[in-house]
Amino acid sequence: MTKARGTTRIPALVFGSIGLLILIWGVVLALQAFLVMQSWGRTDAEITRSAMVAVKDRYQADIAIRFYVDRREYDLPVSNRTMSGGYAWVQSRLDEFPVGARREVRFDRADPSRVRINVGPNFDTFGLPVILVVLGLLFSGIGLLAYRSAVWQEEASRKVDPRQATIAAKRVVLGASVFVLLIGLAFLAASVWMAMTSIRESHWPTIQAFVERSEIVRSSSSSRSHGPLYVGRVHVRYMVGDRLFHVPIDTRFQTSRRRSIEKAIAEFPQGTWQQFRMNPGNASDLRFTSSSILLPSVFALVGLVATGVAILLLRKSMRD
């Protein structure tokens, strides 16, 4: 019985432990950010470098600043966890910090070489802590639900009275049903979000862009155990108003089959003019005109199946 009890509680311990660690991490980062806001010094700094660095299939901002503290000059790079990701996102952030502009920075009074930029009640400062806290609470909640289900299952196995055993078994089914229902609703929400994103992008205006070159890039999601994943990247240039843009566009999918990526980017031969969709709110954000409903459909199918199974189990447990 003791061994069975330990086995049924393993998922609860795993999810609960992961959730607690993530939650603690998020709270620590939030406290650190709050400490920076409250106790670090403030000064104006000049942006001396504002560029983008490509790291496999992702990008990150490369920003450097110059400022003075107690008549001493500091010329330092600054980093921000939120200034990495897709090309359009990073470029939009870099546009906020052009070379020569002056921005307020926070510095550690004990060590002015420790500096933060764009500190405040915003996503740059508290975005990651909030995300971690939410994930921690989610995993902890799953762990708690799994723990309650394990306890109910143990109670059901110990019951001698058939009526009490039935009640305990219903609790086990109820816990499993709620867990499956939450998963199904999460998949449905994700499918709706992806579908709405595709619909919104389909209404973006189209522009003509000149294809400078194409390449295949190894994805940052690659792992040693599963082998490399590849992403296609098409480099284009185009004009919007009096500004010239040089923008890379990545394929929406990544795969271990290099041949599939080669076929996808072959549709955009070098030296040709091609049509793309442009985000009206961010001219550096381009998309391919063709869009796929495969991924939203898969998420919707999984969500519907999981939700349907959960509802059937809930109805059955209430009838019995």
C-alpha positions in Angstrom: 0.0 0.0 0.0 2.8 2.4 0.9 4.5 1.8 -2.5 1.2 2.3 -4.4 0.6 5.5 -2.4 4.0 6.9 -3.3 3.5 6.0 -7.0 0.1 7.7 -7.3 1.5 10.9 -5.8 4.6 11.1 -8.0 2.9 13.4 -10.6 1.7 15.6 -7.9 5.2 15.9 -6.4 6.7 16.6 -9.9 4.2 19.3 -10.9 4.1 20.8 -7.4 7.9 21.0 -7.1 8.3 22.5 -10.6 5.5 25.0 -9.9 7.0 26.0 -6.5 10.5 26.5 -8.0 9.1 28.6 -10.8 7.0 30.6 -8.4 9.9 31.3 -6.1 12.1 32.3 -9.1 9.4 34.7 -10.3 9.0 36.2 -6.8 12.7 36.7 -6.4 13.0 38.4 -9.8 10.0 40.7 -8.9 11.6 41.6 -5.6 14.9 42.4 -7.4 13.1 44.6 -9.9 11.2 46.4 -7.1 14.6 47.0 -5.3 16.0 48.5 -8.5 13.1 50.8 -8.9 13.3 52.0 -5.2 17.0 52.1 -4.4 19.1 52.4 -7.5 20.3 55.8 -8.7 19.0 57.6 -11.7 20.9 59.4 -14.5 20.6 60.3 -18.1 22.6 58.2 -20.6 23.5 58.6 -24.2 22.8 55.7 -26.6 26.1 54.9 -28.3 25.1 51.7 -30.0 21.8 50.3 -31.1 22.0 47.2 -33.3 20.6 43.8 -33.8 22.5 40.5 -33.4 21.3 37.3 -35.0 21.6 34.1 -32.9 20.5 31.1 -35.0 16.8 31.8 -35.8 16.4 34.5 -33.1 17.5 38.0 -32.6 18.5 40.1 -29.7 19.2 43.8 -29.2 22.7 45.1 -28.8 22.6 48.4 -27.0 25.4 50.4 -25.4 25.2 53.6 -23.3 27.5 56.3 -22.0 26.8 58.1 -18.7 28.6 59.8 -15.8 28.5 59.1 -12.1 30.6 61.3 -9.7 32.5 62.7 -12.7 33.5 59.2 -13.9 32.5 58.1 -17.4 30.9 54.7 -17.9 30.6 53.2 -21.4 28.7 49.9 -21.0 26.5 47.5 -22.9 23.1 47.0 -21.5 20.8 43.9 -21.8 17.2 43.3 -21.3 15.5 39.9 -21.2 12.5 41.2 -23.2 14.6 42.6 -26.1 15.0 39.3 -27.8 12.8 37.2 -30.1 11.6 37.7 -33.6 13.1 40.3 -36.0 10.1 42.7 -36.0 9.8 42.7 -32.2 13.5 43.4 -31.6 13.5 46.1 -34.3 10.5 47.8 -32.8 12.4 47.9 -29.4 15.6 49.2 -31.0 13.6 52.0 -32.6 12.9 53.2 -29.0 16.7 53.6 -28.5 18.3 55.3 -31.5 22.0 56.2 -31.4 22.5 59.7 -30.0 19.2 59.7 -28.0 19.3 60.2 -24.3 17.4 57.9 -22.0 17.1 57.6 -18.2 18.9 54.6 -16.7 19.2 53.1 -13.2 22.5 52.2 -11.7 23.6 50.4 -8.6 25.0 53.1 -6.2 27.5 50.6 -4.8 28.7 49.5 -8.3 27.6 51.9 -11.2 28.8 49.3 -13.8 25.5 47.5 -12.9 23.0 49.4 -14.9 19.4 48.9 -16.2 17.5 50.7 -18.9 13.8 51.4 -19.3 13.1 50.6 -15.6 9.6 51.2 -14.4 6.1 49.6 -14.0 6.3 48.1 -17.5 6.8 44.9 -19.3 10.6 45.3 -19.5 10.9 45.4 -15.7 8.1 43.1 -14.5 7.2 41.1 -17.6 9.4 38.0 -16.9 8.6 37.9 -13.2 4.8 38.1 -13.9 5.1 35.3 -16.5 7.0 33.1 -14.1 4.6 33.7 -11.3 1.6 32.8 -13.5 3.4 29.6 -14.7 4.4 28.7 -11.1 0.8 29.1 -10.0 -0.4 27.0 -13.0 2.0 24.1 -12.3 1.3 24.3 -8.6 -2.4 24.2 -9.2 -1.9 21.1 -11.4 0.2 19.5 -8.7 -2.5 20.3 -6.1 -5.2 18.8 -8.3 -3.1 15.7 -8.9 -2.5 15.4 -5.2 -6.2 15.5 -4.4 -6.9 13.0 -7.1 -4.2 10.6 -5.6 -5.7 11.0 -2.1 -9.2 10.2 -3.4 -7.8 7.2 -5.3 -6.1 5.9 -2.1 -9.3 6.4 -0.2 -11.3 4.5 -2.8 -8.8 1.5 -2.6 -9.2 1.4 1.2 -13.0 1.5 1.3 -14.8 -1.7 2.2 -18.3 -0.3 2.1 -19.4 -0.3 -1.5 -21.2 3.0 -1.2 -18.2 4.7 0.2 -16.0 3.1 -2.4 -18.3 4.5 -5.1 -18.2 8.0 -3.7 -14.4 7.9 -3.5 -14.2 6.6 -7.1 -16.4 9.5 -8.3 -14.0 11.9 -6.7 -11.1 10.3 -8.7 -13.1 10.6 -11.9 -14.1 14.2 -11.0 -10.4 15.2 -10.5 -9.3 13.6 -13.7 -12.2 15.2 -15.6 -11.4 18.7 -14.4 -7.7 18.2 -15.3 -8.6 17.0 -18.8 -11.2 19.8 -19.2 -8.6 22.5 -18.3 -6.2 21.0 -20.9 -8.9 21.0 -23.6 -9.9 24.6 -22.8 -6.3 25.7 -23.0 -5.9 24.1 -26.4 -9.2 25.7 -27.6 -8.1 29.1 -26.4 -4.7 28.7 -28.2 -6.5 27.7 -31.4 -8.8 30.7 -31.3 -5.8 33.0 -30.7 -3.9 31.5 -33.6 -6.9 31.7 -35.9 -7.6 35.3 -34.9 -4.0 36.2 -35.5 -4.1 34.6 -39.0 -7.4 36.5 -39.8 -5.9 39.8 -38.6 -2.7 39.3 -40.7 -4.8 38.4 -43.8 -6.1 42.0 -43.7 -2.7 43.6 -43.6 -1.8 45.6 -46.7 0.5 43.9 -49.3 3.7 45.3 -50.6 6.3 44.4 -53.2 9.8 43.5 -51.8 13.0 42.6 -53.6 14.4 39.2 -52.6 18.1 39.7 -51.8 18.9 36.1 -50.7 17.5 33.1 -48.9 19.1 30.8 -46.4 18.4 27.8 -44.1 19.1 28.5 -40.4 19.4 26.0 -37.6 16.6 26.6 -35.0 17.4 27.5 -31.4 14.9 24.8 -30.5 17.3 22.1 -31.7 18.5 19.6 -29.2 21.2 16.9 -29.2 18.7 14.2 -28.4 16.3 15.0 -31.2 18.7 16.4 -33.8 18.7 19.7 -35.6 15.6 21.7 -36.6 15.7 24.1 -39.5 14.0 27.3 -40.4 13.9 29.0 -43.8 14.8 32.7 -43.9 14.2 35.1 -46.8 16.0 38.4 -46.8 14.2 41.2 -48.6 14.4 45.0 -49.1 11.6 47.5 -49.7 10.7 51.1 -49.3 8.0 52.6 -47.0 7.8 56.3 -47.5 11.4 57.6 -47.6 12.8 54.8 -45.4 14.6 51.7 -46.8 14.1 48.5 -44.9 16.2 45.3 -45.0 14.2 42.6 -43.3 14.5 38.8 -42.9 11.3 36.8 -43.0 11.3 33.4 -41.4 9.1 30.5 -42.4 6.3 29.8 -39.9 7.3 26.2 -39.4 10.5 24.4 -38.4 11.4 20.9 -39.2 14.2 18.4 -39.1 13.6 17.7 -42.8 15.9 20.2 -44.5 14.5 19.3 -47.9 11.1 20.7 -46.9 12.7 24.0 -46.0 14.5 24.1 -49.3 11.3 23.7 -51.2 9.6 26.5 -49.1 12.3 29.1 -49.8 12.7 28.0 -53.4 9.4 29.9 -54.1 11.3 33.1 -53.4 14.3 33.1 -55.8 17.0 35.6 -55.4 16.7 38.8 -57.5 12.9 38.6 -57.9 10.1 40.9 -56.6 7.6 39.1 -54.4 4.5 40.1 -52.6 4.3 40.1 -48.8 2.0 41.4 -46.1 3.1 44.3 -43.9 2.0 45.1 -40.4 0.5 48.6 -40.7 1.6 49.4 -37.1 5.2 48.2 -37.6 6.7 48.5 -41.1 9.6 46.1 -40.3 7.1 43.3 -39.6 6.5 41.3 -42.8 4.7 38.0 -43.3 4.3 35.7 -46.3 1.0 36.1 -48.0 0.1 32.4 -47.8 -1.1 31.3 -44.4 -1.7 27.8 -43.0 -4.7 26.7 -40.9 -3.1 23.4 -40.1 -1.7 24.3 -36.6 -4.9 26.1 -35.4 -6.9 23.1 -36.7 -4.7 20.6 -34.8 -5.0 22.6 -31.6 -8.8 22.9 -32.1 -9.2 19.2 -32.7 -7.1 18.3 -29.6 -9.1 20.8 -27.6 -12.5 19.6 -28.7 -11.6 15.9 -28.1 -10.2 16.6 -24.6 -13.1 18.9 -23.7 -15.6 16.3 -25.0 -14.1 13.5 -23.1 -14.0 15.6 -19.9 -17.7 16.5 -20.3 -18.7 12.9 -20.9 -16.8 11.8 -17.8 -18.3 14.6 -15.7 -21.9 13.7 -16.8 -21.3 10.0 -16.2 -20.0 10.6 -12.7 -23.0 12.8 -11.9 -25.5 10.2 -13.2 -24.0 7.2 -11.4 
